[in-house]
Amino acid sequence: MLVLSYSRARSDLKRLCDTVRKSRVPARIHRRRGGDVVVVAVEDWEAMTETEYVRSIPGAVRRIERAGDFKPLKTIDRKTLERLIRT
């Protein structure tokens, strides 16, 4: 994780944003008063929030972990598929 002061982040915000997006390494901005903040690429933020959402669903992690237990579906030809859809 990159760590830099609030003053440095403010003076070089464009480069900081470009670096975080390109490297996908978050940046921690240290502030003497008011607490630190973290800058992350939006794709990483979305992935983290989606992961937390899925983890909040009871049993979801267990179902995902067992996903490898599914047997592959048989392939069927088009005529068979159309017949199944009609019925």
Distance bins in CASP14 RR format, pairs under 12 A and 6 or more apart:
PFRMAT RR
TARGET T0000
AUTHOR 0000-0000-0000
RMODE 2
METHOD distances of the structure
MODEL  1
1 19 0 0 0 0 0 1 0 0 0 0 0
1 20 0 0 0 0 0 1 0 0 0 0 0
1 23 0 0 0 0 0 1 0 0 0 0 0
1 24 0 0 0 0 0 1 0 0 0 0 0
1 25 1 0 0 1 0 0 0 0 0 0 0
1 26 1 0 1 0 0 0 0 0 0 0 0
1 27 1 0 0 1 0 0 0 0 0 0 0
1 28 1 0 1 0 0 0 0 0 0 0 0
1 29 0 0 0 0 0 1 0 0 0 0 0
1 30 0 0 0 0 0 1 0 0 0 0 0
1 36 0 0 0 0 0 1 0 0 0 0 0
1 38 1 0 0 1 0 0 0 0 0 0 0
1 39 0 0 0 0 0 1 0 0 0 0 0
1 40 0 0 0 0 1 0 0 0 0 0 0
1 44 0 0 0 0 0 1 0 0 0 0 0
2 8 0 0 0 0 0 1 0 0 0 0 0
2 9 0 0 0 0 1 0 0 0 0 0 0
2 12 0 0 0 0 0 1 0 0 0 0 0
2 15 0 0 0 0 0 1 0 0 0 0 0
2 16 1 0 0 1 0 0 0 0 0 0 0
2 17 0 0 0 0 0 1 0 0 0 0 0
2 19 1 0 0 1 0 0 0 0 0 0 0
2 20 1 0 0 1 0 0 0 0 0 0 0
2 22 0 0 0 0 0 1 0 0 0 0 0
2 23 0 0 0 0 1 0 0 0 0 0 0
2 24 0 0 0 0 0 1 0 0 0 0 0
2 25 1 0 1 0 0 0 0 0 0 0 0
2 26 1 0 0 1 0 0 0 0 0 0 0
2 27 1 0 1 0 0 0 0 0 0 0 0
2 28 1 0 0 1 0 0 0 0 0 0 0
2 29 0 0 0 0 1 0 0 0 0 0 0
2 30 0 0 0 0 0 1 0 0 0 0 0
2 38 0 0 0 0 1 0 0 0 0 0 0
2 39 0 0 0 0 1 0 0 0 0 0 0
2 40 0 0 0 0 0 1 0 0 0 0 0
3 9 0 0 0 0 0 1 0 0 0 0 0
3 16 0 0 0 0 0 1 0 0 0 0 0
3 25 0 0 0 0 0 1 0 0 0 0 0
3 26 0 0 0 0 1 0 0 0 0 0 0
3 27 1 0 0 1 0 0 0 0 0 0 0
3 28 1 0 1 0 0 0 0 0 0 0 0
3 29 0 0 0 0 1 0 0 0 0 0 0
3 30 1 0 0 1 0 0 0 0 0 0 0
3 31 0 0 0 0 0 1 0 0 0 0 0
3 36 0 0 0 0 1 0 0 0 0 0 0
3 37 0 0 0 0 0 1 0 0 0 0 0
3 38 0 0 0 0 1 0 0 0 0 0 0
3 39 0 0 0 0 0 1 0 0 0 0 0
4 10 0 0 0 0 1 0 0 0 0 0 0
4 11 0 0 0 0 1 0 0 0 0 0 0
4 12 0 0 0 0 1 0 0 0 0 0 0
4 13 0 0 0 0 0 1 0 0 0 0 0
4 15 0 0 0 0 0 1 0 0 0 0 0
4 16 1 0 0 1 0 0 0 0 0 0 0
4 19 0 0 0 0 0 1 0 0 0 0 0
4 20 0 0 0 0 0 1 0 0 0 0 0
4 26 0 0 0 0 0 1 0 0 0 0 0
4 27 1 0 0 1 0 0 0 0 0 0 0
4 28 1 0 0 1 0 0 0 0 0 0 0
4 29 1 0 0 1 0 0 0 0 0 0 0
4 30 1 0 0 1 0 0 0 0 0 0 0
4 31 0 0 0 0 0 1 0 0 0 0 0
4 36 0 0 0 0 0 1 0 0 0 0 0
4 37 0 0 0 0 0 1 0 0 0 0 0
4 38 0 0 0 0 0 1 0 0 0 0 0
4 39 0 0 0 0 1 0 0 0 0 0 0
5 11 0 0 0 0 1 0 0 0 0 0 0
5 12 0 0 0 0 0 1 0 0 0 0 0
5 16 0 0 0 0 0 1 0 0 0 0 0
5 27 0 0 0 0 0 1 0 0 0 0 0
5 28 0 0 0 0 0 1 0 0 0 0 0
5 29 1 0 0 1 0 0 0 0 0 0 0
5 30 1 0 1 0 0 0 0 0 0 0 0
5 31 0 0 0 0 1 0 0 0 0 0 0
5 32 0 0 0 0 1 0 0 0 0 0 0
5 36 0 0 0 0 0 1 0 0 0 0 0
5 37 0 0 0 0 0 1 0 0 0 0 0
6 12 0 0 0 0 0 1 0 0 0 0 0
6 13 0 0 0 0 0 1 0 0 0 0 0
6 16 0 0 0 0 0 1 0 0 0 0 0
6 27 0 0 0 0 0 1 0 0 0 0 0
6 28 0 0 0 0 0 1 0 0 0 0 0
6 29 1 0 1 0 0 0 0 0 0 0 0
6 30 1 0 0 1 0 0 0 0 0 0 0
6 31 1 0 1 0 0 0 0 0 0 0 0
6 32 1 0 0 1 0 0 0 0 0 0 0
6 33 0 0 0 0 1 0 0 0 0 0 0
6 34 0 0 0 0 1 0 0 0 0 0 0
6 35 0 0 0 0 1 0 0 0 0 0 0
6 36 0 0 0 0 1 0 0 0 0 0 0
6 37 0 0 0 0 1 0 0 0 0 0 0
6 39 0 0 0 0 0 1 0 0 0 0 0
7 13 0 0 0 0 0 1 0 0 0 0 0
7 29 0 0 0 0 1 0 0 0 0 0 0
7 30 0 0 0 0 1 0 0 0 0 0 0
7 31 0 0 0 0 1 0 0 0 0 0 0
7 32 0 0 0 0 1 0 0 0 0 0 0
8 15 0 0 0 0 0 1 0 0 0 0 0
8 16 0 0 0 0 1 0 0 0 0 0 0
8 27 0 0 0 0 0 1 0 0 0 0 0
8 28 0 0 0 0 0 1 0 0 0 0 0
8 29 0 0 0 0 1 0 0 0 0 0 0
8 30 0 0 0 0 1 0 0 0 0 0 0
8 31 0 0 0 0 0 1 0 0 0 0 0
9 15 0 0 0 0 1 0 0 0 0 0 0
9 16 1 0 1 0 0 0 0 0 0 0 0
9 17 0 0 0 0 1 0 0 0 0 0 0
9 19 0 0 0 0 0 1 0 0 0 0 0
9 20 0 0 0 0 0 1 0 0 0 0 0
9 27 1 0 0 1 0 0 0 0 0 0 0
9 28 0 0 0 0 1 0 0 0 0 0 0
9 29 1 0 1 0 0 0 0 0 0 0 0
9 30 0 0 0 0 1 0 0 0 0 0 0
9 31 0 0 0 0 1 0 0 0 0 0 0
9 36 0 0 0 0 0 1 0 0 0 0 0
9 37 0 0 0 0 1 0 0 0 0 0 0
9 38 0 0 0 0 0 1 0 0 0 0 0
9 39 1 0 0 1 0 0 0 0 0 0 0
10 16 0 0 0 0 1 0 0 0 0 0 0
10 17 0 0 0 0 0 1 0 0 0 0 0
10 29 0 0 0 0 1 0 0 0 0 0 0
10 31 0 0 0 0 0 1 0 0 0 0 0
10 37 0 0 0 0 0 1 0 0 0 0 0
10 39 0 0 0 0 0 1 0 0 0 0 0
11 29 0 0 0 0 0 1 0 0 0 0 0
12 18 0 0 0 0 1 0 0 0 0 0 0
12 19 0 0 0 0 1 0 0 0 0 0 0
12 20 0 0 0 0 0 1 0 0 0 0 0
12 27 0 0 0 0 0 1 0 0 0 0 0
12 29 0 0 0 0 0 1 0 0 0 0 0
13 19 0 0 0 0 0 1 0 0 0 0 0
13 20 0 0 0 0 0 1 0 0 0 0 0
13 27 0 0 0 0 0 1 0 0 0 0 0
13 29 0 0 0 0 0 1 0 0 0 0 0
13 39 0 0 0 0 1 0 0 0 0 0 0
14 20 0 0 0 0 0 1 0 0 0 0 0
14 21 0 0 0 0 0 1 0 0 0 0 0
15 21 0 0 0 0 0 1 0 0 0 0 0
15 22 0 0 0 0 0 1 0 0 0 0 0
15 23 0 0 0 0 0 1 0 0 0 0 0
15 27 0 0 0 0 0 1 0 0 0 0 0
15 39 0 0 0 0 0 1 0 0 0 0 0
16 22 0 0 0 0 0 1 0 0 0 0 0
16 23 0 0 0 0 0 1 0 0 0 0 0
16 25 0 0 0 0 0 1 0 0 0 0 0
16 26 0 0 0 0 0 1 0 0 0 0 0
16 27 1 0 1 0 0 0 0 0 0 0 0
16 28 0 0 0 0 0 1 0 0 0 0 0
16 29 0 0 0 0 1 0 0 0 0 0 0
16 37 0 0 0 0 0 1 0 0 0 0 0
16 38 0 0 0 0 0 1 0 0 0 0 0
16 39 1 0 0 1 0 0 0 0 0 0 0
16 40 0 0 0 0 0 1 0 0 0 0 0
16 41 0 0 0 0 0 1 0 0 0 0 0
17 23 0 0 0 0 0 1 0 0 0 0 0
17 26 0 0 0 0 0 1 0 0 0 0 0
17 27 0 0 0 0 1 0 0 0 0 0 0
17 29 0 0 0 0 0 1 0 0 0 0 0
17 39 1 0 0 1 0 0 0 0 0 0 0
17 40 0 0 0 0 0 1 0 0 0 0 0
17 41 0 0 0 0 1 0 0 0 0 0 0
17 42 0 0 0 0 0 1 0 0 0 0 0
18 24 0 0 0 0 0 1 0 0 0 0 0
18 27 0 0 0 0 0 1 0 0 0 0 0
18 39 0 0 0 0 0 1 0 0 0 0 0
18 41 0 0 0 0 0 1 0 0 0 0 0
19 25 1 0 0 1 0 0 0 0 0 0 0
19 26 0 0 0 0 0 1 0 0 0 0 0
19 27 1 0 0 1 0 0 0 0 0 0 0
19 39 0 0 0 0 1 0 0 0 0 0 0
19 40 0 0 0 0 0 1 0 0 0 0 0
19 41 0 0 0 0 0 1 0 0 0 0 0
20 26 1 0 0 1 0 0 0 0 0 0 0
20 27 1 0 1 0 0 0 0 0 0 0 0
20 28 0 0 0 0 0 1 0 0 0 0 0
20 29 0 0 0 0 0 1 0 0 0 0 0
20 38 0 0 0 0 1 0 0 0 0 0 0
20 39 1 0 1 0 0 0 0 0 0 0 0
20 40 1 0 0 1 0 0 0 0 0 0 0
20 41 1 0 1 0 0 0 0 0 0 0 0
20 42 0 0 0 0 1 0 0 0 0 0 0
20 43 0 0 0 0 0 1 0 0 0 0 0
20 44 0 0 0 0 1 0 0 0 0 0 0
20 45 0 0 0 0 0 1 0 0 0 0 0
21 27 0 0 0 0 0 1 0 0 0 0 0
21 39 0 0 0 0 1 0 0 0 0 0 0
21 40 0 0 0 0 1 0 0 0 0 0 0
21 41 1 0 1 0 0 0 0 0 0 0 0
21 42 0 0 0 0 1 0 0 0 0 0 0
21 43 0 0 0 0 1 0 0 0 0 0 0
21 44 0 0 0 0 1 0 0 0 0 0 0
21 45 0 0 0 0 0 1 0 0 0 0 0
22 41 0 0 0 0 1 0 0 0 0 0 0
22 43 0 0 0 0 0 1 0 0 0 0 0
23 39 0 0 0 0 0 1 0 0 0 0 0
23 40 0 0 0 0 0 1 0 0 0 0 0
23 41 0 0 0 0 1 0 0 0 0 0 0
23 44 0 0 0 0 0 1 0 0 0 0 0
24 39 0 0 0 0 0 1 0 0 0 0 0
24 40 0 0 0 0 1 0 0 0 0 0 0
24 41 1 0 1 0 0 0 0 0 0 0 0
24 42 0 0 0 0 0 1 0 0 0 0 0
24 43 1 0 0 1 0 0 0 0 0 0 0
24 44 1 0 0 1 0 0 0 0 0 0 0
24 45 0 0 0 0 0 1 0 0 0 0 0
24 47 0 0 0 0 0 1 0 0 0 0 0
25 38 0 0 0 0 0 1 0 0 0 0 0
25 39 0 0 0 0 0 1 0 0 0 0 0
25 40 0 0 0 0 1 0 0 0 0 0 0
25 41 0 0 0 0 1 0 0 0 0 0 0
25 44 0 0 0 0 1 0 0 0 0 0 0
26 36 0 0 0 0 0 1 0 0 0 0 0
26 37 0 0 0 0 0 1 0 0 0 0 0
26 38 1 0 1 0 0 0 0 0 0 0 0
26 39 1 0 0 1 0 0 0 0 0 0 0
26 40 1 0 1 0 0 0 0 0 0 0 0
26 41 0 0 0 0 1 0 0 0 0 0 0
26 42 0 0 0 0 0 1 0 0 0 0 0
26 44 1 0 0 1 0 0 0 0 0 0 0
26 45 0 0 0 0 1 0 0 0 0 0 0
26 48 0 0 0 0 0 1 0 0 0 0 0
27 36 0 0 0 0 0 1 0 0 0 0 0
27 37 0 0 0 0 1 0 0 0 0 0 0
27 38 1 0 0 1 0 0 0 0 0 0 0
27 39 1 0 1 0 0 0 0 0 0 0 0
27 40 0 0 0 0 1 0 0 0 0 0 0
27 41 0 0 0 0 0 1 0 0 0 0 0
27 44 0 0 0 0 0 1 0 0 0 0 0
28 35 0 0 0 0 0 1 0 0 0 0 0
28 36 1 0 1 0 0 0 0 0 0 0 0
28 37 1 0 0 1 0 0 0 0 0 0 0
28 38 1 0 1 0 0 0 0 0 0 0 0
28 39 0 0 0 0 1 0 0 0 0 0 0
28 40 0 0 0 0 0 1 0 0 0 0 0
29 35 0 0 0 0 1 0 0 0 0 0 0
29 36 1 0 0 1 0 0 0 0 0 0 0
29 37 1 0 1 0 0 0 0 0 0 0 0
29 38 1 0 0 1 0 0 0 0 0 0 0
29 39 1 0 0 1 0 0 0 0 0 0 0
29 40 0 0 0 0 0 1 0 0 0 0 0
30 36 1 0 1 0 0 0 0 0 0 0 0
30 37 0 0 0 0 1 0 0 0 0 0 0
30 38 0 0 0 0 0 1 0 0 0 0 0
31 37 1 0 0 1 0 0 0 0 0 0 0
31 38 0 0 0 0 0 1 0 0 0 0 0
38 44 0 0 0 0 0 1 0 0 0 0 0
38 45 0 0 0 0 1 0 0 0 0 0 0
38 48 0 0 0 0 0 1 0 0 0 0 0
39 45 0 0 0 0 1 0 0 0 0 0 0
40 46 0 0 0 0 1 0 0 0 0 0 0
40 47 0 0 0 0 1 0 0 0 0 0 0
40 48 1 0 0 1 0 0 0 0 0 0 0
40 49 0 0 0 0 0 1 0 0 0 0 0
41 47 0 0 0 0 1 0 0 0 0 0 0
41 48 0 0 0 0 0 1 0 0 0 0 0
42 48 0 0 0 0 0 1 0 0 0 0 0
42 49 0 0 0 0 0 1 0 0 0 0 0
43 49 0 0 0 0 0 1 0 0 0 0 0
43 50 0 0 0 0 0 1 0 0 0 0 0
44 50 0 0 0 0 0 1 0 0 0 0 0
44 51 0 0 0 0 0 1 0 0 0 0 0
45 51 0 0 0 0 0 1 0 0 0 0 0
45 52 0 0 0 0 0 1 0 0 0 0 0
46 52 0 0 0 0 0 1 0 0 0 0 0
46 53 0 0 0 0 0 1 0 0 0 0 0
47 53 0 0 0 0 0 1 0 0 0 0 0
47 54 0 0 0 0 0 1 0 0 0 0 0
48 54 0 0 0 0 0 1 0 0 0 0 0
48 55 0 0 0 0 0 1 0 0 0 0 0
49 55 0 0 0 0 0 1 0 0 0 0 0
49 56 0 0 0 0 0 1 0 0 0 0 0
50 56 0 0 0 0 0 1 0 0 0 0 0
50 57 0 0 0 0 0 1 0 0 0 0 0
50 60 0 0 0 0 0 1 0 0 0 0 0
51 57 0 0 0 0 0 1 0 0 0 0 0
51 60 0 0 0 0 0 1 0 0 0 0 0
51 61 0 0 0 0 1 0 0 0 0 0 0
51 64 0 0 0 0 0 1 0 0 0 0 0
52 60 0 0 0 0 0 1 0 0 0 0 0
52 61 0 0 0 0 0 1 0 0 0 0 0
53 60 0 0 0 0 1 0 0 0 0 0 0
53 61 0 0 0 0 0 1 0 0 0 0 0
54 60 1 0 1 0 0 0 0 0 0 0 0
54 61 1 0 0 1 0 0 0 0 0 0 0
54 62 0 0 0 0 0 1 0 0 0 0 0
54 63 0 0 0 0 1 0 0 0 0 0 0
54 64 1 0 0 1 0 0 0 0 0 0 0
54 65 0 0 0 0 0 1 0 0 0 0 0
55 61 1 0 0 1 0 0 0 0 0 0 0
55 62 0 0 0 0 0 1 0 0 0 0 0
55 63 0 0 0 0 0 1 0 0 0 0 0
55 64 0 0 0 0 1 0 0 0 0 0 0
55 65 0 0 0 0 0 1 0 0 0 0 0
57 63 0 0 0 0 1 0 0 0 0 0 0
57 64 0 0 0 0 1 0 0 0 0 0 0
59 65 0 0 0 0 1 0 0 0 0 0 0
59 66 0 0 0 0 0 1 0 0 0 0 0
60 66 0 0 0 0 0 1 0 0 0 0 0
60 67 0 0 0 0 0 1 0 0 0 0 0
61 67 0 0 0 0 0 1 0 0 0 0 0
62 69 0 0 0 0 0 1 0 0 0 0 0
63 69 0 0 0 0 1 0 0 0 0 0 0
63 70 0 0 0 0 0 1 0 0 0 0 0
64 70 0 0 0 0 0 1 0 0 0 0 0
73 81 0 0 0 0 0 1 0 0 0 0 0
74 80 0 0 0 0 1 0 0 0 0 0 0
74 81 0 0 0 0 0 1 0 0 0 0 0
75 81 0 0 0 0 1 0 0 0 0 0 0
76 82 0 0 0 0 1 0 0 0 0 0 0
76 83 0 0 0 0 1 0 0 0 0 0 0
76 84 1 0 0 1 0 0 0 0 0 0 0
76 85 0 0 0 0 0 1 0 0 0 0 0
77 83 0 0 0 0 1 0 0 0 0 0 0
77 84 0 0 0 0 0 1 0 0 0 0 0
78 84 0 0 0 0 0 1 0 0 0 0 0
78 85 0 0 0 0 0 1 0 0 0 0 0
79 85 0 0 0 0 0 1 0 0 0 0 0
79 86 0 0 0 0 0 1 0 0 0 0 0
80 86 0 0 0 0 0 1 0 0 0 0 0
80 87 0 0 0 0 0 1 0 0 0 0 0
81 87 0 0 0 0 0 1 0 0 0 0 0
END
